[in-house]
């Protein structure tokens, strides 16, 4: 099964799809450190470190050595800005110049049998639902029947609560020849205790708290947050966040061994989204975050420490990608 991936990042989605049975004939990623990560782990992959605006404007059949209509899968998740929409079905013209436009251009030019478009859950309600409606309209205009759902990675062998909007498309001429079903949730949901934790990782592998921040976090029990310590200390630490509305449950949050991690983020030190280690007073190392994202330890990451954290945080969990990939392959085999 042949696939091309756009906005490939550090390879979480690509690795999961490979584990499901896909052979990637091209991966497009403009970030240098992320593309170096892809090349370091899979030298045989055709990694293209270029601006997707430039790549999509060329002859894609020639560049990827694939004929229109024969590619099995196009995958990736484009950042989706709000689109101007005057009430007319202008198709690709509605989104020209946006990252989604270039994803749609690949669809238009290559007409793969199926596509996988992943994004944040918030896309469903962005701009009162208009943004996602335009996206679905364009998929339909390009000749695809779509299916979408919000999937929580925790249901699919990932020790992390991470929700993603998954949109699957089947080319209209094939849609009646196969059936697609999203994978069923697993019976067991993994927790932090299920992964290997580092012991006092070096500063090259793990960010550090300031002395003051560490002293406050040392008061928080595993599974707790700011409400579990002296309110005087919490208020001094939280400053203006103290007066914010809502539960603010991400502030001074310390993960327990017996729960999944909250969504792994790109920066381990943001005050409102801290995820403190359950045993040591520190953030999770980038490698621990990678394990939470279900990357194998054999998958290396290139670049500075901050770039490694960002690559891991932006990735699709490998196990989630594999489960989706298996469902896609099942549908493609029905077509064959």
C-alpha positions in Angstrom: 0.0 0.0 0.0 1.6 3.3 -1.1 1.2 6.5 0.7 2.4 10.1 0.8 2.4 12.2 4.0 2.3 16.0 4.3 3.2 18.0 7.3 5.0 14.9 8.5 6.7 16.3 11.6 8.9 13.9 13.5 7.0 10.8 12.1 4.5 9.7 14.7 1.7 9.4 12.1 4.1 8.0 9.4 5.6 5.4 11.8 2.1 4.2 12.9 1.0 3.9 9.3 4.1 2.0 8.4 3.4 -0.4 11.3 0.0 -0.9 9.8 1.4 -1.8 6.4 1.9 1.4 4.4 5.0 2.1 2.3 5.7 5.8 2.2 6.9 7.1 -1.2 7.2 10.7 0.0 7.0 12.8 3.2 6.9 16.6 3.1 8.2 18.5 6.1 9.6 22.0 6.0 11.1 22.0 9.6 14.7 21.1 9.3 15.2 19.4 12.6 12.0 17.3 12.1 13.0 16.3 8.6 16.4 15.3 9.9 14.7 13.1 12.5 12.8 11.4 9.7 15.9 10.9 7.6 17.9 9.6 10.6 15.4 6.9 11.5 14.3 5.9 8.0 17.1 6.7 5.5 15.1 4.9 2.8 12.2 7.3 3.1 11.9 10.0 0.5 11.9 13.0 2.8 11.3 16.3 1.1 12.4 19.3 3.3 10.7 22.0 1.3 7.9 24.5 1.5 4.7 22.6 0.7 3.5 25.7 -1.3 6.4 25.1 -3.7 6.0 21.3 -3.8 2.3 21.3 -4.4 2.6 23.7 -7.3 4.8 21.3 -9.3 4.1 18.1 -11.2 3.3 15.7 -8.4 3.0 12.6 -10.5 6.6 13.1 -11.8 8.0 14.2 -8.4 6.7 11.1 -6.5 6.7 8.7 -9.5 3.1 7.8 -9.1 0.2 8.1 -11.6 -2.9 10.0 -10.8 -5.5 7.7 -9.2 -3.1 5.0 -8.2 -1.9 6.2 -4.8 -3.5 4.4 -2.0 -3.4 7.0 0.7 -2.6 10.7 1.3 -2.1 11.5 5.0 -1.3 14.5 7.2 -2.8 17.3 9.2 -2.6 20.8 8.0 -2.9 23.8 10.3 -6.4 25.3 9.6 -6.8 29.0 9.7 -10.3 30.6 9.5 -11.4 30.8 5.8 -13.2 33.7 4.2 -16.4 32.4 2.8 -18.9 34.5 0.9 -21.6 31.9 0.6 -20.5 30.6 -2.8 -19.1 27.2 -3.4 -15.8 28.3 -4.9 -14.0 25.1 -4.0 -10.2 25.5 -3.6 -10.4 29.2 -4.2 -12.1 29.6 -0.8 -8.9 28.4 0.9 -6.1 29.6 -1.4 -3.0 30.6 0.4 -3.8 28.5 3.5 -2.0 25.3 4.6 -5.1 23.3 4.0 -5.1 24.5 0.4 -1.9 22.7 -0.3 -3.3 19.5 1.2 -6.3 19.8 -1.0 -4.0 20.5 -4.0 -2.4 17.1 -3.5 -5.8 15.5 -3.4 -6.8 17.4 -6.6 -3.7 16.4 -8.5 -3.2 12.9 -7.4 -6.7 11.6 -6.6 -5.6 9.0 -4.1 -8.0 6.2 -3.3 -8.3 7.3 0.3 -7.0 10.1 2.5 -6.5 10.6 6.3 -6.8 14.2 7.5 -6.1 14.7 11.3 -6.5 17.8 13.3 -7.3 19.2 16.7 -10.8 18.6 18.1 -11.4 22.3 18.2 -11.6 22.4 14.4 -15.1 21.0 14.7 -16.4 24.2 16.4 -13.9 26.7 14.9 -15.6 29.8 13.6 -19.0 28.3 14.7 -18.3 25.2 12.6 -17.8 27.2 9.3 -14.1 26.3 8.9 -14.7 22.5 9.0 -17.8 22.8 6.8 -15.7 24.4 4.1 -13.1 21.7 4.4 -15.8 19.0 4.0 -17.3 20.8 1.1 -13.9 20.9 -0.6 -13.4 17.2 0.0 -16.8 16.5 -1.6 -16.0 18.8 -4.5 -12.7 16.9 -5.1 -14.7 13.6 -5.3 -14.6 12.1 -1.9 -17.1 10.6 0.6 -16.0 11.4 4.1 -16.3 10.0 7.6 -15.1 11.8 10.7 -15.0 11.3 14.4 -13.1 12.5 17.5 -10.7 9.8 18.8 -9.0 9.7 22.2 -5.6 8.2 22.0 -6.1 6.7 25.5 -8.6 4.3 23.9 -5.9 2.9 21.6 -3.0 1.8 23.6 -1.6 5.3 24.4 -1.0 6.3 28.1 -2.3 9.8 27.4 -5.6 11.7 27.1 -5.3 13.2 23.7 -8.3 13.9 21.5 -7.9 14.4 17.7 -10.4 14.9 14.9 -9.9 12.2 12.3 -11.4 12.7 8.9 -11.2 9.8 6.4 -12.1 10.1 2.7 -12.8 7.4 0.1 -12.8 8.4 -3.5 -16.4 8.4 -4.8 -15.9 5.8 -7.5 -14.7 3.4 -4.8 -16.9 4.3 -1.9 -19.6 1.7 -2.8 -17.1 -1.0 -3.2 -15.8 -1.0 0.4 -16.9 -0.1 3.9 -14.9 1.9 6.4 -15.2 1.6 10.2 -13.2 3.5 12.7 -11.3 1.1 15.0 -13.0 -0.1 18.2 -11.5 1.2 21.5 -9.3 -1.2 23.4 -10.5 -2.9 26.6 -7.4 -1.8 28.5 -6.3 1.8 28.8 -2.6 2.2 29.7 -1.3 4.5 32.5 2.0 6.1 33.3 3.0 3.0 35.3 3.1 1.1 32.1 6.0 3.0 30.5 9.6 3.2 31.4 10.5 6.3 33.4 14.0 7.8 33.5 16.0 8.2 36.7 17.6 11.6 37.0 18.0 12.3 33.3 20.7 14.8 32.2 20.0 18.4 31.3 20.5 17.3 27.6 17.5 15.1 27.9 15.2 16.9 30.3 14.2 20.5 31.0 14.6 21.8 34.5 12.4 23.8 36.9 13.7 26.9 38.6 14.7 26.4 42.2 11.5 28.3 43.3 9.2 26.3 41.0 10.7 23.0 42.2 10.2 24.0 45.8 6.5 24.6 45.1 6.0 21.4 43.0 7.6 19.4 45.8 4.5 20.2 47.9 2.1 18.8 45.2 1.2 15.1 45.6 1.1 12.8 42.6 -2.3 13.2 40.9 -2.7 16.6 42.6 -2.6 20.3 41.5 -2.7 23.7 43.0 -5.7 23.1 45.2 -3.8 20.4 47.1 -1.2 22.8 48.6 -1.4 25.8 51.0 -3.5 28.4 49.2 -1.1 31.2 50.3 1.8 29.4 48.4 -0.5 28.6 45.5 -1.7 32.2 45.1 1.8 33.5 45.2 2.9 31.1 42.5 -0.2 31.5 40.3 -0.2 35.3 40.4 -2.8 36.6 37.9 -3.9 33.0 37.1 -5.4 32.9 40.6 -8.2 35.2 39.5 -9.0 33.3 36.3 -12.3 31.5 35.8 -12.5 27.8 35.5 -10.9 25.0 37.4 -7.3 25.8 36.2 -6.6 22.1 36.8 -3.5 22.2 34.6 -1.7 24.6 36.9 0.9 22.9 39.3 -0.4 19.6 37.9 1.6 16.5 39.0 0.8 13.3 37.1 0.3 10.1 39.1 1.7 6.7 38.1 -1.9 5.3 38.1 -3.4 7.7 35.5 -2.7 8.6 31.9 -0.8 11.7 31.1 -2.6 14.8 30.0 -2.0 15.8 26.4 1.8 16.0 25.8 2.6 19.5 24.8 5.5 21.2 22.9 6.8 23.1 25.8 7.3 21.4 29.2 7.5 24.5 31.3 4.3 26.6 30.6 2.7 27.6 33.9 -0.9 26.8 32.9 -0.1 23.4 31.4 2.5 21.9 33.6 2.8 18.1 33.7 5.2 17.3 36.6 6.8 13.9 36.8 5.1 11.6 39.4 8.3 10.5 41.2 10.9 13.2 40.7 10.4 17.0 40.9 10.9 17.9 37.2 9.1 17.9 33.9 9.0 14.6 31.9 12.1 14.2 29.8 11.6 14.4 26.0 12.2 10.7 25.9 9.5 10.0 28.5 7.2 12.2 26.5 8.1 10.2 23.4 7.2 6.9 25.3 3.9 8.5 26.3 3.4 9.2 22.6 4.2 5.5 22.0 7.4 6.2 20.0 9.8 3.3 20.4 13.1 4.1 22.2 14.9 3.2 19.0 13.3 6.3 17.3 15.9 9.1 17.7 15.1 12.9 17.6 17.4 15.5 16.1 18.0 19.1 17.1 18.2 21.1 20.3 16.4 19.9 23.4 13.6 22.5 22.8 13.2 21.2 19.2 13.0 17.6 20.5 10.2 18.5 22.9 8.4 20.4 20.1 8.7 17.5 17.7 7.4 15.0 20.2 4.5 17.3 21.4 3.3 17.9 17.8 3.3 14.2 16.9 0.3 11.9 16.4 0.7 9.0 18.9 2.1 6.1 16.9 -0.3 3.5 18.4 -3.3 5.7 17.4 -2.0 6.1 13.9 -1.4 2.4 13.6 -5.0 1.5 14.6 -6.4 4.0 12.1 -4.0 2.7 9.4 -5.2 -0.9 9.9 -8.8 0.2 9.4 -7.9 2.1 6.2 -6.0 -0.9 4.9 -9.0 -3.2 5.6 -11.1 -0.9 3.4 -8.5 -0.7 0.6 -8.2 -4.5 0.5 -12.0 -4.6 -0.1 -11.5 -2.4 -3.1 -8.7 -4.6 -4.5 
